């Protein structure tokens, strides 16, 4: 068994197994199977909700397991994955999948738009299914707290798909801070040229018929109802850094890509790029919960979409021997710092000149 397989199975069962081993040692029980856990040499039976784009990539990392059920509200986007795993049972509604395949599923991979993460994950955990949820974990902090409580209540293994925390650069940044080489950190600045989808729009294109093979009502899910439109963006709101024509023809107004820029569906670049860029700061500085949050700047505000460019600030109290720190997120930068190939993370020690 390779190291990858051990890590993969630990993701689902490692946290549970630690509690399953009696204090007197492994030899005091007949087997882990007797306790209700699958042995390491048995494959997991996995289901997936949201199988186009990122969902398809997530499944590519689980080819050693049994993919028993797949669900997507858009048969157009899901078609390649449905075809790839043609032995899996296909569904449009995740609720029907859980009802009909309950005994066949060990765990569920959730890679839908942000606004449905909490709803689907909670339904799964309530049925005793272990879950992997693509980042960001949820659309709101309240939903994140709800899932944390549910994971403990239903005793399931969970993981959020934030792969940046496994990157060597992340570990290096943490070790530099912990070594004390740059002294006490009192400011952190992270910035990106994202979003790479339009934001700050003021109008919504006229309604259109829903395309065949796409269940718009199920895609909306827990979000407030609105008519479907494939859109077409005005030239003033093309994604930052994008050159050439952009009429939405490759992305659509909401689906399959640009939902990230809407309050009801996504979390903007904060939930997309900042999760990675600020990961080292979160871990290295042991941030915890802030005592204040401020929107320092927001350009081109909208009633339904995130601002096109913004600056956010979080203030954190002292943590052990670490002094108070302010964390800044610069989104949609233009000019000298806006190299579209780079995201930036800057730790600013106390007393460092601008």
N, C-alpha and C positions, 0 to 999 in steps of 0.2 A: 504494500500500500504506500503510495507516494505521500510526501509531506503535504501536498495540495489537498489530497483527499481527507487527510486527518484534520486540516484546518477547516475544510468545508463542513465536515460533519460536526466539528466542535461548534461551529457557528449555530447550528440548530440545537444541539443537545449538550454542549459543554457546560453551560451554566446550570442545567438541570442535573447532570450527572454528579456535579460537585456536592449537591445536596443529597443525592441518592446513595452515596457510599457510606455505610455505617461507620461509626467512630472506631470500632474494633478492627476495621480493615475489610478489604475486598472478600477475603475468604469466608466471611461470616454469612454470606448469602449464596444461594445456588448460582445465580447469574443475574446480570442486569436485565436480561430478557424477562426474568421472573418479576422484576419490578415494573415492567411495562415499557422498557426502552428497547429500541432496535439495536442489535449488535452492529459494530462498525462495518462488518462485511456484508451487510444487507443494504440495498439501495433505498433511498428515500422516494416516496411518491409525491411529486410536486405538482402544484397547479400554478398558473400565472394569470394575473389580471392586468391588461394593458400590455400588448405583445408587439406593437409596432415601435420603431425607433429604439429608445433606450430599453424597452422591455425585451426586444429581440436580442440586444447585446447582453442583457443579464442572463437570459436563457443559454447563451453560448458558453457561459462559464459553468453551466450545470449539466453538461452533456453526459456526465458519468451517472446521472440519476434517471429515474423513471418520470418522464413528463406525461402525466395522466390526464390533465384537463387544461384547456386554454380558454380565455375569455377576452373578448374585445368588442366594444360597441360599434366599431368601424371595420367592416369586413374588407374594405379597400386597403386600409393600413395593415390589418392583421393577416391578409392573404398569404404573404411569403412565409410567415411563421406557422400559420395553419397548415400550409403545404409541407413545410420542413418537418413538423411533428404530426404527420398525418394519422398516427395511431391514437393521438390524444382526442378526448371528447371535446367538441367545440361548443362554446356558449357565447351569448350576447349579454346576458344578465348574470352578474356574479352571484346574485342571491340564489338563482336557480341552480347554478353550478355547486354552491355549497350545500344546498338541500339534497341534490341528486347524487353528488359524489362524496358525501360526508365520510363514509367509511373507507374511501379509497385515497384520501388526501392526508399526508403528514404535515405539509407546510405549503405556504402560498407566497409567491413572489409578486409584489405590487408595484407597478410602474406606470400608473395612470397620471393624469394631470393632478396638480397639487391639491385641489379642492376636494378630491375624493379619497385621498390617502387615509385620513382618519376613519371615515365611514367604513371603507372596505376592511381595513386592518382590524377595527373593533368587531365587526361581524365575524371575522376569521378567529380572533382570539376567544370570543365568546363560545366558539365551537371547539376550542382546544387545539386550534391550528397554530403552529409556529409561523412567524412572518418575517419576511425581508421586505422593507419598504424603501423605495428609492428616495434619495434626498430631494427636497427638504422633507423632513419627516411629516410635517403637517403645514397647513396654511396659517394657523393661528397658534399662539402659545397655549391657549386653553385646550385646544385639541391635543397638543403634545403632552400636557399634564394628564389628560384623560387616558391616553394610550399608555403612559408610564404606570398609572394606577391599574389599568386593565391587565398589563403584562404580569404584574405582581398578583393580582386577584386570580387570574386564570392559569398561572404557573406555566407560561409558555416562554420559549426562547425567542428573542427578537433581535433584529439588527437593522440599522439605517444604513443605506448605501452611500456612505461618504468616503469614497476610496482615497481621498486626499490625505487622510490621517495615516495611511499606510505608506505614503511616499517618503523616500529617503530625505528629501529636502525638508519635509515637515519635522522629521526627527532631528535633523541637524540644527534647524532653527531653535527648537526647544532646548537642545543641549548647549547651544551658545548662550541662551538666556540663563539657564540653570548654572552654567559654569561661573557666572558673575563677571565675565570678561567685559561686558558693556555696562555694568553697574545696574542701578535701579532704573526700571523702565516706567516712565510717567505718561508717555503718549505712544499710541500706535496709529499709523495711517496705512490704510489699504485702499487701493484704487484700481479701477478697471475702465476700459472703454465700452464695456457692455452697458446697456443691453444690445444684443444683436437681433432684436425684434423691435417693432415700433412701440413707443410709449408717448404719452402726452397728447393723444388725439382728442379732439373736441366733438367730433360727430361720429355716428355709426352709420354705415351704409344701409340702404334699404333692405328689407327682408327678402329672402329668396326661398324657393322650395328646397327641402332637405334632400340631398343626393341619395339615390338608391344605395342600399347597403350600409347606411349610417343611421343609427338610432340617436337622434338629437336629444330626446327627452332623457334617455339613460345617460348620455354624456353629461348633460347638465347636472343630473343627480341631485345633490343637496343644495345646489346654487339656485338663486332666484331665476324664474323663467325669463327668457328673452328670445326673440325670433332668431332663426338661423340666418347667417349671411356669410358669403365667401369673401366679401369685401372688395378691396382695392384701396390702397393707401394714398392719401394726398402726398405730394412730393416733399412737403415740409417735415414729414415724420418718418422718413426712411430710417432704418437702423443706423446708429452711429458708426461711422467709418465705412459704410457700404457704398460702393461706387456702382454706377450703371443704373439701369431702370429697376424699380422695385414696385410692382403693382399687386403684390400679394398672390400672384399666380402660383408660386412655388410653395407658399405657406398657408394661404387662406387667412381670413380675418381673425378667426378664433382657432381653428384646427387645421392641420395637426400640430402646429408649432407655436403660434403666436399668442396662445392663451396665457402665457407666462406674464404678459404685460398688463393683465386685467386684475383689478382688486378681487373680483368674485372667483377667479379661477387659479391665479398664480401668486407668486411672491416676488416677482420682478427679479432683478439681478441680485438682490439681497439674499434670496433663497436659492439662487443658481450659482453665481460666481463668488459671492462673499463667504458662503459656507466653506469653500476651499481656501480662499485667500486669507481669511481670518482664523482658519483652523489652528495654525501654529501659535497665534497669540492666545487663543482660547485655552489651549492646553499648557503652553509654557508659563502663562501668567495666572493660571488657575482662576479664571475670571468669575465663575459663578453668576449670580444675578446682579444686574446694575441697580444703582440707586437713583439714576436719572437717565432719561432718553430725550434727545432733542433733534428736531428736524432743523438743521442750521440753514439749509438752502434747498429750494425745490423749484426748478424751472419748468414752465409749461405744465402747470397743474391741470388735472382733468377730473371730472366727477366719476369716471368709471375706469380710468387707466392710471398707472403709476406715472410720476413726473418723468420727463425725458432725461433730465440731469438732476442730481441731488447730492446733498452732503448730510450724513447722519452722524450723531455723536452719542456715545454711551459713556457714562461715568461709573466707575467701580470703586468701592471702598478698599481700604487696605486689607490684605489677605495674608495672615501670618506675618512673615518678615518682609512682605512686598508692600510698597507704598501705594496709595490711590493712583489709578491710571485712567486716562481718557482714551477711548478708541473711536477713530473716525473712519467712516466708509464713504469714499468719493466714487460716485457712479456716473458714467457717461462723460468722462473727461474729454476735452478737445485740446489741441495745441501740442506743446513740446512733450508733455508726459503721456500723450495718448497714442502710444505705439500699439496698434491693434493686436500685435503678437504677444503682448506682455500684460500680466497683472502684477501689481506691486504690493509689497508688504514692508513697511518701515517701522522699526522699533526706535523710539527716540528716548535716549537716556536723559535724566534730569540735568539741566544746565547746558545741553547742546545747543549751539547757536543755529538759527534758521539758515 
